[in-house]
Every structure is written in C-alpha cells, then in structure tokens.
Amino acid sequence: LAAAPELAFRAWVMRCDACELLVDNKDKWVSIGPGFVIGMVFLKGASAATVGKAVKTLLSMPIGEKEGQGKGKLAGTPCQMREAATREVMIVPQASLAGKMRGKRMQYHSACGKALAEELYAAFVAAMRAELEVVQAGTYGNMQGLKISAANGPFSHHVEL
C-alpha cells in the first residue's frame, strides 16, 4: 500500500452575514458584508501548486446560496461559492489549524515554515482577489480580532488537501 500524501492545506469556511477582522492588533479593521469567512493554514506538504488547488476547491464548494433562493423547491440548496449571490470573502490566516493534540498539549509541528507560509498566503489572497470582487484578508503572523455575524448558521465546512 502506498502511503497517504502529506497534507498541504487545512481550512474552515463559513457563510456569514457580516465579518470584521482586526488586522493591526490595535484599531484597523477590515470588513465584508454577506459572504464567506475562510480560516486557513498551509501545512508541511504545501507548495506553490497547493495555492491553485486550494482556491479551485474553495470556489467550487457547495456552500453558497443563489440570488432569490429561499423559496420553493430549491430552497436551501447550496451552490458553489463562485456562483453565490453574495461572494464577499474574508481570509483569516490561522496557524492554530495546524495543531494536533498530543497527550494533554497541542503541538503545531505540521505547519510549514514561516517564510514559505507567508509567500503561499500572499499568493492565495492574490488568487482569490483575481476570482472575486470583494476579498479582505488578515495579516499573516499577527494576532487578530474576529467578529462574525451569521443569523442563519453557522453553516460551515472543513477542508483538507
């Protein structure tokens, strides 16, 4: 049997009504209206190819709602993020997603190195901005405050690549 490939990317995606992210750990907030929040981390198996695969996977996730949805036969039927009526996205770098429980402690050995992670994160944000009109992003390596409003949720998914 072949060994399973090493994980390269881990994320959670959540539909929201609004989201605000503190990006300078002081007083600078960025915000989106209705759309999606993506918390993500690149893991040791990550490379430049991981960015394209992650963006393609996330944009095709059946997590959105189309314009006028909510009534009739297809009420609540999810559509791809790229087809959703509201496609604003907040990207939150979240190194803690690389954690694994070992005994009574969390260990973060599966995260890729900081220099590569910063490079991949910048490429990920740029690729998402090339696909969607409104993309806000957090600051890599910085503690950040997060406010999410989701009246019909949380409707979220976990992704590993």
BAFI-3210 file (N, C-alpha, C; in Angstrom, 3 decimals, decimal comma, padded with zeros to 6 digits):
// residues 161
n [1|2|3|4|5|6|7|8|9|10|11|12|13|14|15|16|17|18|19|20|21|22|23|24|25|26|27|28|29|30|31|32|33|34|35|36|37|38|39|40|41|42|43|44|45|46|47|48|49|50|51|52|53|54|55|56|57|58|59|60|61|62|63|64|65|66|67|68|69|70|71|72|73|74|75|76|77|78|79|80|81|82|83|84|85|86|87|88|89|90|91|92|93|94|95|96|97|98|99|100|101|102|103|104|105|106|107|108|109|110|111|112|113|114|115|116|117|118|119|120|121|122|123|124|125|126|127|128|129|130|131|132|133|134|135|136|137|138|139|140|141|142|143|144|145|146|147|148|149|150|151|152|153|154|155|156|157|158|159|160|161]
n.u [000,827|000,454|001,748|-000,256|-000,641|001,143|-000,523|-001,323|-002,793|-005,210|-008,449|-011,301|-014,547|-017,061|-020,372|-021,495|-023,247|-022,052|-018,697|-015,905|-012,476|-009,727|-006,804|-004,344|-003,834|-004,506|-006,301|-007,229|-009,602|-010,898|-013,627|-016,435|-019,559|-022,446|-021,356|-018,488|-016,320|-013,018|-010,903|-007,567|-004,631|-001,327|000,281|003,041|003,341|002,881|003,064|003,729|001,849|-000,178|-001,623|-003,165|-004,760|-006,124|-007,591|-009,211|-010,662|-012,004|-013,562|-015,298|-016,794|-019,893|-021,421|-022,662|-025,505|-027,841|-028,995|-032,199|-032,869|-034,371|-037,038|-039,565|-039,006|-036,168|-035,200|-032,714|-030,841|-027,498|-025,078|-022,133|-019,425|-018,415|-020,644|-022,472|-024,895|-023,954|-020,682|-018,581|-015,519|-013,713|-010,483|-008,724|-005,693|-004,721|-002,831|-003,179|-004,770|-003,082|-002,563|-002,251|-003,502|-001,498|-001,190|-001,877|-001,485|-001,279|000,311|002,201|003,626|003,054|002,711|003,808|007,013|007,630|008,485|007,865|005,142|004,175|004,674|003,058|000,572|000,240|000,123|-002,193|-004,187|-003,972|-004,749|-007,408|-008,453|-008,251|-010,318|-012,687|-014,762|-014,815|-012,543|-011,231|-008,444|-006,568|-003,621|-000,702|000,777|000,093|-001,656|-005,168|-008,332|-011,643|-014,855|-017,887|-020,968|-023,750|-026,743|-028,228|-026,903|-024,195|-023,124|-020,940|-017,899|-015,249|-012,044|-009,504|-006,499]
n.v [-001,198|002,211|005,091|007,591|010,817|013,674|016,106|019,367|021,666|023,217|024,200|026,115|027,005|029,394|030,546|033,899|036,781|039,147|040,248|041,196|042,017|042,527|043,892|045,021|044,653|046,731|049,113|049,016|047,859|045,524|044,782|042,762|042,335|040,302|037,011|034,968|033,478|032,508|030,535|029,628|027,538|026,752|023,663|021,363|019,872|021,690|023,603|025,777|024,850|024,040|026,306|027,025|024,709|024,818|027,243|026,668|024,475|025,646|027,684|026,139|024,852|023,641|025,749|028,185|030,447|031,010|033,965|035,092|032,723|030,575|030,158|027,879|024,889|024,515|025,662|026,492|024,851|024,340|026,222|026,565|028,450|030,407|030,913|032,041|034,398|036,355|037,106|037,978|037,774|036,961|036,425|034,626|034,168|031,347|029,907|028,141|026,108|024,154|022,580|019,636|017,342|016,083|013,942|015,823|018,262|020,745|020,478|021,966|021,066|020,373|022,559|024,520|026,079|029,475|031,484|030,312|029,907|032,561|033,456|031,694|032,325|035,025|034,587|033,040|034,845|036,775|035,189|034,589|037,169|037,660|036,156|036,911|039,767|041,205|040,842|040,561|040,496|039,065|039,810|038,072|036,133|037,710|038,499|038,590|040,188|038,904|039,238|037,773|037,660|035,675|034,946|032,834|030,409|028,784|027,953|025,888|024,442|022,024|021,707|019,740|019,380]
n.w [000,000|-000,781|000,853|002,420|000,932|002,145|004,091|002,871|003,147|005,188|006,107|007,262|006,277|006,340|005,997|006,176|007,503|007,959|008,543|010,504|010,800|012,823|011,855|012,537|015,166|016,796|016,009|013,389|011,258|008,881|006,721|005,608|003,886|003,474|002,868|002,879|005,303|005,552|007,292|007,421|006,856|005,772|005,413|006,139|003,727|001,719|-001,341|-004,157|-005,973|-004,339|-003,692|-006,001|-006,184|-003,731|-003,961|-006,205|-005,185|-002,960|-004,197|-005,655|-003,788|-002,480|-000,890|-000,985|-001,595|-004,155|-005,920|-004,978|-003,832|-001,398|-001,350|-002,396|-004,381|-004,516|-002,226|000,025|-001,198|-001,649|-003,576|-005,639|-004,247|-005,998|-007,555|-005,938|-004,679|-002,955|-002,788|-001,235|000,521|003,457|004,424|006,752|008,190|009,966|012,029|014,112|013,180|012,342|014,453|016,508|018,847|021,360|023,790|026,553|025,430|022,810|019,687|017,097|014,885|012,274|010,648|007,842|007,173|008,303|006,396|003,876|004,309|004,522|001,910|000,388|001,473|000,656|-002,114|-002,230|-001,325|-003,381|-005,586|-004,906|-004,962|-007,667|-008,634|-007,357|-006,559|-004,055|-001,634|001,464|003,685|006,357|008,345|007,942|010,503|012,677|015,679|015,717|015,983|015,623|014,331|013,735|012,143|011,839|011,133|010,077|010,750|012,466|009,222|008,128|006,786|006,712|005,315|003,871|002,139]
ca.u [000,000|001,172|001,486|-001,126|000,145|001,194|-001,464|-000,688|-003,675|-006,366|-009,261|-012,734|-015,262|-018,351|-021,208|-021,744|-023,995|-021,046|-017,487|-014,884|-011,208|-008,738|-005,609|-003,092|-003,815|-004,735|-007,586|-007,556|-010,487|-011,413|-014,932|-017,217|-020,975|-022,790|-020,379|-017,832|-015,090|-012,133|-009,761|-006,730|-003,209|-000,564|000,972|004,379|003,309|002,452|003,947|003,005|000,719|-001,230|-002,426|-004,158|-005,687|-006,955|-008,516|-010,173|-011,521|-012,871|-014,534|-016,284|-017,527|-021,333|-021,708|-023,351|-026,912|-028,050|-029,923|-033,611|-033,062|-035,012|-038,444|-039,857|-038,427|-034,726|-034,853|-031,629|-029,906|-026,254|-024,410|-020,712|-019,090|-018,243|-021,956|-023,340|-025,371|-023,017|-019,383|-017,527|-014,747|-012,721|-009,487|-008,086|-004,620|-004,966|-001,800|-003,641|-005,372|-002,046|-002,381|-002,716|-003,448|-000,533|-001,374|-002,719|-000,983|-001,361|001,589|001,996|004,739|002,643|002,678|005,002|007,869|007,044|008,785|007,059|003,733|003,879|004,676|001,871|-000,596|000,130|-000,323|-003,579|-005,017|-003,964|-005,541|-008,816|-008,821|-008,378|-011,555|-013,853|-014,680|-014,524|-011,770|-010,453|-007,537|-005,840|-002,178|-000,074|001,671|-000,342|-002,876|-006,228|-009,684|-012,573|-016,278|-018,691|-022,419|-024,336|-028,075|-028,692|-025,770|-023,121|-023,108|-019,519|-017,292|-013,826|-011,396|-008,109|-005,914]
ca.v [000,000|003,485|005,988|008,729|012,033|014,597|017,219|020,621|022,813|022,952|025,417|026,064|028,024|029,646|031,614|034,937|037,982|040,203|039,852|042,224|041,456|043,494|043,465|045,582|044,388|047,998|049,734|048,946|046,740|045,354|044,138|042,348|042,121|038,889|036,243|033,806|033,632|031,360|030,421|028,678|027,375|025,873|022,642|020,995|019,372|022,765|024,148|026,756|024,161|023,935|027,534|026,873|023,629|025,302|028,250|025,956|023,684|026,522|028,363|025,180|024,247|023,915|026,384|029,454|030,498|031,818|035,101|034,731|031,419|030,638|029,794|026,874|023,553|024,505|026,459|025,974|024,032|025,093|026,347|026,840|029,768|031,346|031,177|032,570|035,769|037,184|036,451|038,670|036,797|037,383|035,370|034,748|033,202|030,768|028,895|027,150|024,980|023,143|021,883|018,276|017,020|015,047|013,867|016,919|019,501|020,942|020,646|022,614|020,640|020,120|023,814|024,743|027,142|030,817|032,195|029,708|030,160|033,949|033,514|030,982|033,095|036,174|034,062|032,605|036,058|037,346|034,319|034,786|038,505|037,572|035,436|037,528|041,235|041,721|039,928|041,195|039,497|039,378|039,965|036,817|036,159|038,719|038,214|039,375|040,043|038,474|039,341|037,164|037,650|034,659|034,691|031,525|029,489|028,771|026,964|025,857|023,203|021,811|021,250|019,346|018,984]
ca.w [000,000|-000,842|001,979|002,113|000,709|003,277|003,971|002,479|003,380|006,042|006,228|007,535|005,508|006,966|005,446|007,177|007,127|008,025|009,266|010,706|011,249|013,294|011,129|013,049|016,604|017,504|015,703|011,962|010,945|007,528|006,869|004,457|004,126|003,317|002,098|003,460|006,073|005,372|008,193|006,687|007,154|004,892|006,182|005,635|002,358|000,815|-002,380|-004,974|-006,592|-003,329|-003,747|-007,067|-005,815|-002,628|-004,492|-007,049|-004,298|-002,166|-005,053|-006,156|-002,659|-002,462|000,392|-001,209|-001,965|-005,346|-005,829|-004,956|-003,213|-000,090|-001,501|-003,409|-004,433|-004,314|-001,047|000,833|-001,961|-001,785|-004,862|-005,490|-003,731|-007,113|-008,137|-004,892|-004,842|-002,196|-002,916|-000,491|001,282|004,449|004,590|008,055|008,394|011,277|012,270|015,096|012,474|012,136|015,716|016,798|020,268|021,752|025,238|027,047|024,832|021,366|019,007|015,801|014,035|010,888|009,882|007,023|007,686|008,259|005,139|002,826|004,628|004,144|000,446|-000,087|001,906|-000,256|-003,411|-002,036|-001,286|-004,738|-006,456|-004,561|-005,454|-009,122|-008,924|-006,710|-006,492|-002,717|-000,799|002,520|004,235|007,572|008,280|008,326|011,658|013,643|016,430|015,102|016,497|014,588|014,652|012,683|012,325|010,970|011,659|009,607|010,807|011,483|008,153|007,843|006,304|006,974|004,079|003,947|000,858]
c.u [000,863|000,794|000,591|-000,264|000,073|000,212|-000,710|-001,496|-004,833|-007,126|-010,652|-013,346|-016,645|-019,088|-021,447|-022,633|-023,064|-019,853|-016,553|-013,642|-010,262|-007,386|-004,288|-002,928|-003,976|-006,127|-007,985|-008,349|-010,765|-012,716|-015,501|-018,680|-021,276|-021,779|-019,825|-016,590|-014,294|-010,993|-008,863|-005,283|-002,584|000,268|002,268|004,392|002,992|003,546|003,131|001,779|-000,467|-002,165|-003,532|-005,197|-006,643|-007,999|-009,598|-011,160|-012,502|-013,943|-015,605|-017,070|-019,012|-021,761|-022,511|-024,839|-027,052|-029,033|-031,354|-033,890|-033,743|-036,481|-038,554|-039,035|-036,930|-034,272|-033,750|-030,641|-028,614|-025,741|-022,932|-020,490|-018,999|-019,564|-022,910|-023,725|-024,442|-021,678|-018,267|-016,836|-013,784|-011,781|-008,715|-006,964|-004,723|-004,018|-002,263|-004,336|-004,363|-001,859|-002,947|-002,536|-002,464|-000,582|-002,333|-002,312|-001,238|000,050|001,312|003,114|004,348|002,551|003,942|005,796|007,290|007,281|007,940|005,576|003,327|003,767|003,406|000,596|-000,816|-000,372|-001,785|-004,522|-005,099|-004,825|-007,037|-009,293|-008,982|-009,709|-012,816|-013,654|-014,250|-013,833|-010,980|-009,590|-006,848|-004,350|-001,525|000,856|001,283|-001,576|-003,960|-007,553|-010,622|-013,993|-017,057|-020,154|-022,997|-025,696|-028,611|-027,575|-025,379|-023,289|-021,682|-019,066|-015,792|-013,199|-009,945|-007,655|-004,485]
c.v [001,250|004,341|007,134|009,965|012,952|015,747|018,510|021,846|022,374|024,273|025,092|027,226|028,164|030,758|032,631|036,033|039,187|039,673|041,052|041,555|042,588|043,073|044,019|045,401|045,668|048,517|049,700|047,667|046,715|044,579|043,700|042,289|040,645|038,178|035,092|034,214|032,352|031,481|029,351|028,658|026,482|024,945|022,241|020,505|020,431|023,188|025,180|026,123|024,048|025,140|027,389|025,822|024,092|026,303|027,571|025,163|024,568|027,194|027,420|024,493|024,590|024,491|027,679|029,302|031,420|032,946|034,591|033,382|031,590|030,290|028,679|025,615|023,517|025,320|025,767|025,089|024,822|025,133|026,613|028,265|030,789|031,691|031,848|034,020|036,745|036,477|037,243|037,646|037,498|036,203|035,627|033,716|032,662|029,598|027,818|025,964|023,873|022,285|020,473|018,023|015,879|014,993|014,961|018,266|019,534|021,117|021,132|022,263|020,457|021,394|023,944|025,915|028,529|031,528|031,644|029,992|031,579|034,093|032,861|031,729|034,292|035,719|033,624|033,807|036,674|036,512|034,459|036,150|038,519|036,927|036,141|039,033|041,761|040,643|040,784|040,114|040,005|039,480|038,684|037,018|037,139|038,222|039,131|039,122|039,703|038,578|038,781|037,221|036,659|034,259|033,319|030,499|029,217|027,632|026,916|024,466|023,211|021,221|020,888|018,899|018,516]
c.w [000,000|000,362|001,520|001,895|001,926|003,044|003,685|002,890|004,264|006,200|006,758|006,769|006,115|006,234|006,558|006,616|007,094|008,817|009,354|011,256|011,621|012,722|011,660|014,550|017,433|017,211|014,230|011,671|009,448|007,666|005,527|004,881|003,979|002,415|002,888|004,240|005,879|006,377|007,605|007,155|006,084|005,769|005,499|004,194|001,323|-000,159|-003,151|-005,623|-005,625|-003,396|-004,795|-006,737|-004,711|-003,128|-005,321|-006,193|-003,546|-003,023|-005,593|-005,035|-002,725|-001,125|000,248|-001,461|-003,165|-005,071|-005,882|-004,319|-001,861|-000,148|-002,535|-003,293|-004,100|-003,104|-000,253|000,092|-002,171|-003,222|-004,599|-005,001|-004,868|-007,790|-007,155|-005,169|-004,116|-002,165|-002,249|000,396|002,238|004,648|005,878|008,164|009,822|011,527|013,241|014,434|012,185|013,384|015,749|018,280|020,490|023,280|025,665|026,464|023,332|020,834|017,595|014,813|012,572|010,041|009,032|007,605|007,446|006,928|003,993|003,063|004,236|002,625|-000,121|000,281|000,970|-001,627|-003,342|-002,060|-002,690|-005,686|-006,167|-005,069|-006,977|-009,521|-008,428|-006,579|-005,132|-001,892|000,191|003,144|005,487|007,308|008,770|009,524|012,739|014,396|015,888|015,798|015,357|015,111|013,466|013,075|011,326|011,553|011,253|009,664|012,234|010,485|007,683|007,421|006,620|005,712|004,386|002,562|001,074]
res [l|a|a|a|p|e|l|a|f|r|a|w|v|m|r|c|d|a|c|e|l|l|v|d|n|k|d|k|w|v|s|i|g|p|g|f|v|i|g|m|v|f|l|k|g|a|s|a|a|t|v|g|k|a|v|k|t|l|l|s|m|p|i|g|e|k|e|g|q|g|k|g|k|l|a|g|t|p|c|q|m|r|e|a|a|t|r|e|v|m|i|v|p|q|a|s|l|a|g|k|m|r|g|k|r|m|q|y|h|s|a|c|g|k|a|l|a|e|e|l|y|a|a|f|v|a|a|m|r|a|e|l|e|v|v|q|a|g|t|y|g|n|m|q|g|l|k|i|s|a|a|n|g|p|f|s|h|h|v|e|l]
***
